[in-house]
Amino acid sequence: MFKQFRPVFIVFLALTILTGIAYPLLVTGVAQLVFPEKANGSLIRGKNGYAGSELIGQAFNDPKYFWGRLSATPDFPYNSASSSGSNLGPSNPALVEAVKARMDALQKADPGNQSSVPIDLVTSSGSGLDPHISPAAALYQVARVARTRGLSEEQVRSLVDQSTEPRQWGFLGEPRVNVLKLNLALDRIQNKRA
């Protein structure tokens, strides 16, 4: 009977070593050599160490910062361990309430802004982790951020323009602004003035 199980056990052991140890080590090693920044989470350094990942959004609610998309992840916003969208349809009262609450927060933070609110500022993304907003959403917030930081609107608008990433490979997706990178650039300008 052991004769019959011996080949099975040897194949099981060989495949475990090959696919469970050797292959992951090879892929990890190649990734560390070729794409070390990406392999380590695309982390962004701030003034006092790592500020976050450029791939995962963060909750910014202070008026002196640009705000990102809403996050519908459970437990807390931008919970990368539990990525999910809200799955709320357009006629769902919970979605309507969430949009109204965000509209109220935007209005309270910038009562003089009469521009139309871009949709990505009042709805969550499919993953709940989106680190980007549209250039229109960033431009909508320029006056508030400039006023609360004591900067000119031209300076802040210029930062938005510099932070706008084009379509990937020139044709995929839409132009976008990484909120964390933009807010770190704002902090650097503020720190230089201080």
C-alpha positions in Angstrom: 0.0 0.0 0.0 2.9 2.4 0.8 4.2 1.8 -2.7 1.0 3.3 -4.2 1.2 6.4 -1.9 4.9 7.0 -2.4 4.7 8.5 -5.9 1.7 10.7 -4.8 3.6 11.9 -1.7 6.8 12.6 -3.8 4.8 14.6 -6.4 2.9 16.5 -3.6 6.2 17.3 -1.9 7.8 18.4 -5.1 4.9 20.6 -6.2 4.7 22.1 -2.7 8.4 23.1 -2.8 8.1 24.3 -6.4 4.9 26.2 -6.3 4.8 27.1 -2.6 8.4 28.1 -2.0 10.6 28.4 -5.1 8.1 30.2 -7.4 7.0 32.8 -4.8 10.6 33.5 -3.9 11.6 33.9 -7.6 8.7 36.2 -8.3 9.4 38.3 -5.1 13.1 38.5 -6.0 12.4 39.6 -9.6 9.9 42.2 -8.4 12.4 43.6 -5.8 15.0 43.9 -8.5 12.9 45.2 -11.4 10.2 47.2 -9.6 11.3 47.8 -6.0 9.0 50.7 -5.4 5.9 49.0 -6.7 6.8 45.7 -5.0 6.9 47.5 -1.6 3.5 49.0 -1.9 4.2 52.3 -3.8 4.8 54.1 -0.6 5.2 57.8 -0.5 7.5 59.5 1.9 6.3 62.6 3.7 8.1 65.0 6.1 8.0 62.6 9.0 8.4 59.2 7.3 5.9 57.3 5.1 2.7 59.3 4.4 0.8 56.4 2.7 0.6 54.5 -0.5 -0.1 56.2 -3.8 -2.5 53.3 -4.5 -4.9 53.7 -1.5 -6.9 56.8 -0.7 -6.9 58.5 2.7 -9.6 60.4 4.5 -8.9 64.1 4.4 -11.6 66.2 6.0 -9.6 69.3 7.0 -10.6 72.3 4.8 -6.9 73.1 4.2 -6.5 69.8 2.3 -8.0 68.5 -0.9 -10.7 65.9 -0.2 -10.8 62.6 -2.1 -13.7 60.3 -3.0 -15.9 58.9 -0.3 -15.0 55.4 0.9 -17.7 52.8 1.5 -15.4 50.2 3.1 -16.6 48.6 6.3 -15.3 49.5 9.8 -13.4 52.7 8.7 -12.8 54.7 5.5 -10.2 53.3 3.1 -9.9 50.0 4.9 -7.6 48.1 2.5 -8.3 44.8 4.3 -12.0 45.1 3.3 -12.2 46.7 -0.1 -15.7 47.1 -1.4 -18.1 49.6 -2.9 -21.4 50.6 -1.4 -23.5 48.6 -4.0 -26.2 51.2 -3.5 -28.4 51.9 -6.6 -29.3 55.4 -7.7 -32.8 55.1 -6.1 -31.6 53.8 -2.8 -32.4 56.3 0.1 -29.0 55.5 1.8 -27.1 56.7 -1.3 -29.2 59.8 -1.5 -28.5 60.5 2.2 -24.8 59.9 1.7 -24.7 62.3 -1.3 -26.6 65.0 0.6 -24.3 64.6 3.7 -21.2 65.1 1.5 -22.8 68.0 -0.3 -23.6 69.6 3.0 -20.0 69.1 4.2 -18.6 70.6 1.0 -21.0 73.6 1.3 -20.1 74.1 5.0 -16.4 74.0 4.2 -16.7 76.5 1.3 -20.0 78.4 1.5 -19.1 80.8 -1.3 -18.5 78.1 -3.9 -21.5 78.1 -6.3 -19.9 75.8 -8.9 -21.5 72.5 -9.7 -20.1 69.7 -7.5 -18.3 67.0 -9.5 -19.9 63.6 -9.1 -16.7 62.0 -7.8 -16.7 64.2 -4.7 -20.1 62.9 -3.5 -20.0 59.2 -4.5 -17.7 56.4 -3.5 -15.6 54.3 -6.0 -16.2 50.7 -6.7 -13.3 49.6 -4.5 -13.8 52.2 -1.8 -10.0 52.8 -1.9 -9.6 55.1 -4.9 -6.7 57.6 -4.3 -7.6 59.8 -7.3 -10.1 62.4 -8.1 -10.8 64.1 -11.4 -9.1 67.3 -12.3 -12.6 69.0 -12.1 -13.0 67.7 -8.5 -9.6 69.2 -7.6 -10.3 72.5 -9.3 -13.6 72.7 -7.5 -11.7 72.8 -4.2 -9.0 75.3 -5.2 -10.6 78.4 -3.7 -11.2 76.7 -0.3 -7.7 75.3 0.0 -6.0 78.5 -1.2 -8.1 80.6 1.3 -7.5 78.3 4.3 -3.7 78.1 3.6 -3.2 81.7 2.8 -2.0 80.9 -0.7 -3.1 82.4 -4.0 -5.6 80.5 -6.1 -3.1 80.6 -9.0 -0.5 78.8 -6.9 -2.9 76.1 -5.9 -4.3 75.8 -9.4 -0.8 75.4 -10.7 -0.2 72.6 -8.2 -3.3 70.9 -9.4 -2.1 71.2 -13.0 1.3 69.8 -12.1 -0.3 66.9 -10.2 -2.7 65.9 -12.9 -1.7 62.6 -14.3 -2.6 61.9 -18.0 -4.4 58.9 -19.4 -2.4 55.7 -18.9 -0.4 55.1 -22.1 -2.3 58.0 -23.7 -5.6 56.2 -24.2 -6.6 54.2 -21.0 -8.8 55.8 -18.3 -9.2 59.5 -17.7 -6.9 62.2 -16.4 -6.7 62.1 -12.6 -5.1 63.7 -9.6 -3.6 61.7 -6.7 -5.0 63.4 -3.6 -2.2 62.3 -1.2 0.5 63.5 -3.6 -1.3 66.8 -4.1 -1.7 67.4 -0.4 1.9 66.5 0.3 2.9 69.1 -2.3 0.8 71.7 -0.6 2.4 70.9 2.8 5.9 71.3 1.2 4.9 74.7 -0.1 3.5 75.7 3.2 6.6 74.5 5.1 8.9 76.5 2.7 6.9 79.7 3.5 7.1 79.1 7.3 
